[in-house]
Amino acid sequence: MSLFTPEPLSGRAMPALFITVAFGFGGFLLGGVTTAGAVAGTAAAFCIYLGLGLGGFVTLVAVFVITLLVTRLGYQGKQQLGLAEDRSGRHAGQVLANLASAAVFAVIAIRYEWLAVASVAALAEAAADTTQSEIGQISSRRAWLITGFREVPPGTNGGVTLSGTLAGMVAVLLVVFTARAIDVITPGQLWITALAGFLGTIVDSLIGATIERRGWVNNDSVNFVSTAAAGLLALTFLRI
C-alpha cells in the first residue's frame, strides 16, 4: 500500500487525531496561529484527514506553508502601511473562514469520494487568496478595483494587482499539483480543480469590491464564501 493510499476509515481516526494535534501545536509554535486558532486548525485538519486520508492532510500542510511564507514576506513594509497580519498569528475565526468549507467537503467525501475535488479547490482558493493579498501589497504600488478597474491603494477590498494575481495562480497550482501527486485527485480532475480554485479568488474580489466595502460583511465571511464557491464550482465543472 502506498503511503498516501487512503487507509480504511476505521483505521484513520487515531492517526488523524495524533498527527493533527501535533500540526496545530506546531502552527502555534511557529506563530502562524493563536491558541484558539490552533484548536480551530486542529479540528479542521482532523476533518480533512478523516475525509481525504493522509494525502489530504499533506495538501493542507502545503497550504499552511505557502500562506505562512507569503505572510512573513516583507512584514516590516506591510506593518508600516498598516496591512500586516497580527504577529500572534491567525485567530480561530480566520482559520475557520479559510478551512471550514474544505473540512465540510472532506467529511462528505467519506461517503461520496468525488467530493474530494471540492475540498482541494477550497484549499487552493484559500492559499491563493492569501498569496494574492500578501504579494500584491509588497510588490505593487497600485491596485485596481475588480469592478470597473478604478485605481485604488494596495490592500483595498476588491483591489487586484498583476503580481498578486500571478502569485495566486502559482499558489493554486502548487496546492493542486500536490494533491494530484499524492492521489487525492485524479489526473482528469487536476485542471478542473485548479480553475475552480482560481475562480474562487475572483468571487472573493467581487464580494470585497461590493458588499464588503459597504461594511455589510467582514473579511472572514468573504473568505468562507469564496472557499465554498471554489468547491461548488469544482463540483459543477466535474458534472458538466
C-alpha positions in Angstrom: 0.0 0.0 0.0 1.3 3.4 -0.9 1.9 5.9 1.9 -0.8 8.1 0.5 -3.3 5.5 -0.4 -6.4 6.3 1.9 -6.5 3.8 4.7 -9.9 2.3 5.8 -11.9 4.9 7.8 -11.8 2.6 10.9 -8.0 2.8 11.0 -7.8 6.5 10.1 -9.2 8.2 13.2 -6.4 7.7 15.7 -3.5 8.6 13.4 -5.6 11.6 12.3 -6.0 12.7 15.9 -2.3 12.5 16.8 -1.0 14.0 13.6 -3.4 16.9 13.5 -2.9 17.8 17.2 0.8 17.9 16.5 0.1 20.0 13.4 -2.0 22.5 15.4 0.7 22.7 18.2 3.4 23.2 15.6 1.4 26.0 13.9 1.1 27.7 17.3 4.9 27.4 18.0 5.7 28.9 14.6 3.4 31.9 15.3 1.1 31.1 12.5 -2.0 30.8 14.7 -3.1 31.9 18.2 -4.1 29.3 20.8 -7.7 29.4 19.7 -6.6 29.4 16.1 -4.5 26.2 16.8 -7.6 24.5 18.2 -9.7 25.5 15.2 -7.0 24.5 12.8 -6.6 21.1 14.5 -10.4 20.5 14.2 -10.4 21.4 10.5 -7.3 19.4 9.9 -8.8 16.3 11.6 -11.9 16.5 9.4 -9.7 16.8 6.3 -7.5 13.9 7.3 -10.6 11.8 8.2 -12.2 12.5 4.8 -9.3 12.5 2.4 -6.7 10.5 4.3 -3.0 11.4 4.8 -2.8 12.8 1.3 -5.5 15.4 2.1 -3.6 16.3 5.3 -0.4 16.8 3.3 -2.2 19.0 0.9 -3.4 21.1 3.9 0.2 21.3 5.1 1.2 22.7 1.7 -1.5 25.4 2.1 -0.2 26.2 5.6 3.5 26.5 4.4 2.5 28.7 1.4 0.4 31.1 3.5 2.9 31.3 6.3 5.8 32.1 4.0 3.9 34.8 2.0 2.6 36.4 5.2 6.1 36.7 6.5 7.5 38.2 3.3 8.1 42.0 3.6 6.5 42.1 7.0 8.1 45.4 8.1 6.9 47.2 4.9 3.3 45.9 5.4 3.4 46.9 9.0 4.3 50.5 8.1 1.4 50.5 5.7 -0.9 49.1 8.4 -1.5 46.0 6.3 0.4 43.4 8.2 -1.1 40.3 9.9 -1.1 40.2 13.7 2.3 38.9 14.9 0.4 36.5 17.2 -1.0 34.6 14.2 -4.4 34.0 12.8 -7.3 33.6 15.3 -10.0 30.9 15.2 -12.4 32.9 13.1 -9.8 33.5 10.4 -8.7 29.8 10.4 -12.3 28.5 10.1 -13.1 31.1 7.4 -10.4 29.6 5.3 -10.7 25.9 6.2 -14.3 25.2 7.2 -15.5 24.7 3.7 -12.7 22.3 2.8 -13.3 20.4 6.0 -17.0 20.0 5.3 -16.4 18.9 1.8 -13.8 16.4 3.1 -16.2 14.9 5.6 -18.9 14.4 3.0 -16.2 12.8 0.8 -16.1 9.9 3.3 -19.4 8.9 1.7 -19.0 10.4 -1.8 -15.3 10.3 -2.8 -15.7 12.6 -5.8 -16.3 15.5 -3.4 -12.5 15.4 -2.8 -12.2 17.8 -5.7 -14.3 20.4 -3.8 -12.2 20.2 -0.7 -8.9 20.6 -2.7 -10.4 23.5 -4.7 -11.4 25.2 -1.4 -7.9 24.7 -0.1 -6.4 26.1 -3.3 -8.5 29.2 -3.1 -7.5 29.8 0.5 -3.8 29.6 -0.4 -4.3 31.8 -3.5 -6.3 34.4 -1.7 -3.7 35.0 1.0 -0.9 34.9 -1.6 -2.6 37.4 -3.9 -3.1 39.8 -1.0 0.3 39.5 0.6 2.3 39.6 -2.6 0.3 42.4 -4.1 0.9 44.5 -1.0 4.6 44.2 -1.1 5.3 44.3 -4.8 2.8 46.8 -6.2 2.2 50.4 -5.5 -1.1 50.4 -7.4 -4.1 48.1 -7.5 -7.3 48.2 -9.5 -10.8 47.6 -8.2 -12.1 44.5 -9.9 -15.4 46.2 -10.6 -14.6 49.0 -13.1 -10.8 48.8 -12.7 -10.5 52.1 -10.9 -7.1 52.6 -9.4 -7.0 52.1 -5.6 -4.3 51.7 -2.9 -2.9 48.2 -2.4 -4.8 46.3 0.3 -8.1 47.8 -0.7 -11.0 45.4 -0.5 -11.6 44.1 -4.0 -8.4 45.6 -5.4 -6.3 43.4 -7.6 -2.7 43.6 -8.8 -0.9 41.9 -11.6 1.8 40.5 -9.4 -0.7 39.3 -6.8 -2.8 37.6 -9.4 0.1 35.8 -10.9 1.3 34.7 -7.5 -2.2 33.5 -6.7 -2.2 31.4 -9.8 1.1 29.8 -8.7 -0.3 29.1 -5.3 -3.3 27.4 -6.8 -1.1 25.2 -9.0 1.2 24.3 -6.1 -1.7 23.1 -4.0 -3.5 21.3 -6.8 -0.3 19.6 -8.1 0.5 18.5 -4.5 -3.0 16.9 -4.3 -2.6 15.2 -7.6 1.0 14.0 -6.8 -0.3 12.1 -3.8 -3.5 10.9 -5.4 -6.1 13.0 -3.6 -7.5 13.9 -7.0 -7.3 12.1 -10.4 -5.4 13.4 -13.5 -8.7 14.3 -15.1 -9.7 16.4 -12.1 -6.5 18.5 -11.9 -7.3 21.4 -14.2 -10.9 21.4 -13.1 -9.8 21.9 -9.5 -7.2 24.5 -10.5 -9.7 26.5 -12.4 -12.3 26.4 -9.6 -9.7 27.4 -7.1 -8.7 30.5 -9.1 -12.3 31.5 -9.9 -12.9 31.4 -6.2 -10.4 34.2 -5.8 -12.4 36.3 -8.3 -15.5 35.7 -6.3 -13.6 36.9 -3.2 -12.5 40.1 -5.0 -16.0 40.8 -6.3 -17.5 40.4 -2.9 -14.7 42.5 -1.4 -15.3 45.3 -4.0 -19.1 45.4 -3.4 -20.7 44.4 -0.1 -17.6 44.2 2.0 -16.6 47.7 1.0 -20.0 48.8 2.2 -19.4 47.1 5.6 -22.2 44.6 5.2 -19.8 41.6 5.7 -16.4 41.2 7.2 -13.3 39.6 5.7 -13.9 36.3 7.4 -17.3 36.0 5.9 -15.9 36.8 2.4 -13.2 34.1 2.8 -15.7 31.5 3.9 -18.0 32.2 0.9 -15.1 32.3 -1.6 -13.7 28.9 -0.5 -17.2 27.4 -0.6 -17.7 28.9 -4.0 -14.4 27.3 -5.3 -15.6 23.9 -4.0 -19.0 24.2 -5.6 -17.5 25.4 -8.9 -15.3 22.3 -8.9 -18.3 20.1 -8.4 -20.2 21.9 -11.2 -17.3 21.6 -13.7 -17.0 17.9 -12.7 -20.6 17.3 -13.7 -20.6 19.3 -16.9 
